[in-house]
Every structure is written in structure tokens, then in C-alpha cells.
């Protein structure tokens, strides 16, 4: 009889390498590995040979970079979704897409289960599993690190397990940063970062760029265009979103942009310290907001800020495949109809400095905003407005005076 199949979310790292023989030994499954390429670059090198040599029957490598950019990154940029004022959701926004693709492969292969190697302390277990439950509630989920049959608790024990199963791989038991990379960002955890009192060792840590101190002493001027809230060009060259992000990553990395050191609140209740590199994403967020400031009316802009914070929470918590995310995104997309125009800014030693914004839908009116008196604004109109706007404050002050005088 043919064995039942399990789809393993496979990165090629030590954890998922050890999980292949573990699944075969403890569940007697046929293990099919699936790597979702969201822009991991050289991390994908040699994956197929490694997966097969460890006992997998096959490996899928699915290139979803453009889908990731167009359907997951762009909505977050448009929402200006930032978790706890710093984190641009680089890992968070990729997880629902990975879950979606794992389900698609599971359906194609007729698999009964999907397995992931996320630990029981992190957010990714929530994001993967909420996505799978929303899209395929009938498929079993195996979380290796939470399974009673998983006895490994360190890199050393995982390496020994692999060796015992005839797998000799170039993994070291030496401690190193725990990293997650895709086209949008790279995150770093572990080593000195586990002590918030210590400064990050940036010379060994950074991958995508350099520190602001090491950036050039002259600014780099960049011009971007947007149409309907979607980035269209950089320095006069039209590109698809993924290439725009690649271009901005290079420019931002060279100028020390987008390095964030944060102690964040994980969904599971603990605080976690990490350093994120998001050079291109930081530029894209700021450029988009620079244009929105010119175009959105005050009430819409205010409401959108609140919605953006909520959107960030939704993405961070793995609730992408929910009616609430769809409804919030529909509102956000409705605000983007006229977010079209050109923004210019300078990158200089970690800073993004405005250098001009223009749009055919700009609500900035010089004849109103100018210190000169224009036809559309009479300074005397402000007196009645202030009287009404401050009426409640005045009434309260009068009452307090009356109370004090009667003492």
C-alpha cells in the first residue's frame, strides 16, 4: 500500500533537515518537501539535493516573489502597517502566502498532513496554522517542536539525530544568529541580541547594508512615481514592484536606511529582541506616505492611520485569511484611488529627507495656505469658528470660576 503523504514546509536549515527522518520514523509518512521562494536568494542553493538525501521523496520550490510583492507587500505599504511603531512586518506578511502554497501542494499531492518547524515560543506557529486552518480545515497539522515525539532540544541534539540516521550535513553546533530572509527584509535574533542591555554587533550582523556611520558622506537623490497607490518607477525607470524593491534595497542598504533594533511583544505573550534590516521597504513606506500627505483629506488620513495600526496587528497575528482583513483592505484600497504622483527624496546616513512632492490630485492650495490673503479664505472667518470650537472649554472655565467664587 502507498504511504500517506505529509507536506513539510522546508527551508533547508537544521530544523527542517532533522524533521524529514523524524517524520518518516514516527509517522511512516512519505515526506514531500516544499520551499516557498519569497526572495531568500542564495539560501535556496542545493536544497533539492539536500532534501532528497535526507529522505524526502521530492522537493517543490515555488517562486512566489511577484505574488508576494503585489498581493501582500503592496496592501501593507498602502495601509502604512507598522507593528509597534517600528516593525515593517517582513516575516509576518510572508507567512500567509507560504501557508496558502503549502495547502495548494497538499491538495495536489493528496496529502493528509502539513508539517512545519516553527518553535512553540514564536509567532510563526500561529501564522502558519491559522492560514492552514482557514484554507484547509480538514488537513492535519504537525508542529514538530510541540509534538510529544520530538525529543531534540538543541542544535547539538539535532545534529546527533541526523548523524544517527546517516545524514552528515555542513551544520555547526556553534551558536549563530537566527535569521529569516525574503525580498522585503532580513531579521536577526540570538547571540548578544538576547540581552537588551547590549549593543548589536553590527559589523557581523548586517547583511543587506551598512550602518549610517559607514554610509557615504554625500546624499543620494531618488525620485519615485506611484499610480493608484502602487509604486511604478524609480529614477525614471518603470519596473514591476519586485524590481522596485530590489532597487530600493540596494540604494537603501548603501545609505544605512532601515535598520531597526526592537523589543517587540510577541502574540504568545513574551517580549523578544531582534534587529530588522528593511532598507527598500523603509523607503517605500516613507515615499508612499509622502505622497498621501498631499492627497488625502484630513478625516480620511486620520481614519486611515487608525486602520493601518489595526491592519498591522491583523498581519502580525496571522489573521490574513479573515473577513476583517478583507474589509480593512477594501477600505484602504478605496483611499488609494487618487494616490498618484511623484516624490523626490534624499537618502543620507540612515535618513530619508523630503525633496519635493507633486500630484495632479494634490489638495494643497497655495492661495489658501499662503500667508498672503487669498480669495478662498477670509481671516475674519476664523473668529466665529474658534468661538464655536472652543465653546465647551469656555463654558467649563466659567463654571469653575463660579464654583471657586462660591467657596
SULNOR-V6599 format. One record per run of one state. SS is the DSSP state (~ for helix, > for strand, _ for the rest). FROM is the first residue (numbers start at 1). LEN is the number of residues. If there is no record, write none. Layout:
# SULNOR-V6599
ss=SS from=FROM len=LEN
ss=SS from=FROM len=LEN
This chain:
# SULNOR-V6599
ss=_ from=1 len=4
ss=> from=5 len=5
ss=_ from=10 len=4
ss=~ from=14 len=14
ss=_ from=28 len=2
ss=> from=30 len=8
ss=_ from=38 len=3
ss=~ from=41 len=4
ss=_ from=45 len=2
ss=~ from=47 len=7
ss=_ from=54 len=4
ss=> from=58 len=6
ss=_ from=64 len=1
ss=~ from=65 len=15
ss=_ from=80 len=3
ss=> from=83 len=1
ss=_ from=84 len=3
ss=> from=87 len=1
ss=_ from=88 len=4
ss=~ from=92 len=18
ss=_ from=110 len=3
ss=> from=113 len=4
ss=_ from=117 len=7
ss=~ from=124 len=12
ss=_ from=136 len=4
ss=> from=140 len=4
ss=~ from=144 len=3
ss=_ from=147 len=8
ss=~ from=155 len=10
ss=_ from=165 len=13
ss=> from=178 len=4
ss=_ from=182 len=4
ss=> from=186 len=4
ss=_ from=190 len=1
ss=~ from=191 len=4
ss=_ from=195 len=7
ss=~ from=202 len=4
ss=_ from=206 len=6
ss=~ from=212 len=3
ss=_ from=215 len=5
ss=> from=220 len=8
ss=_ from=228 len=2
ss=> from=230 len=5
ss=_ from=235 len=2
ss=> from=237 len=2
ss=_ from=239 len=2
ss=~ from=241 len=14
ss=_ from=255 len=4
ss=> from=259 len=7
ss=_ from=266 len=5
ss=> from=271 len=7
ss=_ from=278 len=1
ss=~ from=279 len=17
ss=_ from=296 len=2
ss=~ from=298 len=19
ss=_ from=317 len=6
ss=~ from=323 len=13
ss=_ from=336 len=5
ss=> from=341 len=8
ss=_ from=349 len=2
ss=> from=351 len=8
ss=_ from=359 len=7
ss=~ from=366 len=4
ss=_ from=370 len=11
ss=~ from=381 len=9
ss=_ from=390 len=1
ss=~ from=391 len=15
ss=_ from=406 len=2
